């Protein structure tokens, strides 16, 4: 039987590929046969990701907070690599900033990277010659878009906005044969999650863990779901959805 998630011959852009979910997604897509364009701000960490892959990848150092530069940048990337079959936007920040310390600069930075860059990436992806059809875009949200978390005001607002934007983009881009979805992880053992844990008390950490009936997630749990949505066969009839992967966490809240 043919593997419906076989991605041989496909090429995907993965942002935030220097760590966490982005890095693991690149590894899983490589295992499924895809060619990759790895993007992030740290060239040394991107090189470490590339070294874990079975075939050569294209590395692009890019700070996506410079959102106005994304359209021209993506055109240059595709000139070097060839058209893309999809993109995964895993780049993001999730600093803990209580309301009393949340400055306009910190808030705007979070919105720019987590939300504005995602929208500009989608807008750029649909430019002529950038994508092969059918195309697929997958964005990384968070259960923070669904449940409140102290100190995560900017982060949660950016992720809630991202999911709303995904639904709108899915409807607009369906006519162009481009699917748009978000995955919504619970607490996954990544570098970003470690920042949250380090800022929490022992009691808070124990509660975070207790809220996930199946335990904390691994980056690979999320990466498999991303691959499922990217595939032209398994994801063919899925667009505009927020795919929750949280070990049962939100089942206790919603």
Secondary structure, DSSP 8 states (H G I E B T S, - for coil): ---TT--TT-EEEEETTTSHHHHHHHHHHHHTT-EEEEEES-HHHHHHHHHTSSS--EEEE--TT-GGGHHHHHHHHHHHH--EEEEEE---------GGG--HHHHHHHHIIIIIHHHHHHHHHTSTTTEEEEEEEEEE--GGGTS--TT-HHHHHHHHHHHHHHHHHHHHHGGGTEEEEEEEE-SBSSHHHHHHHHTS-HHHHHHHHHT-TT-SB-HHHHHHHHHHHHSTTTTTT--S-EEEESTTTGGGT-
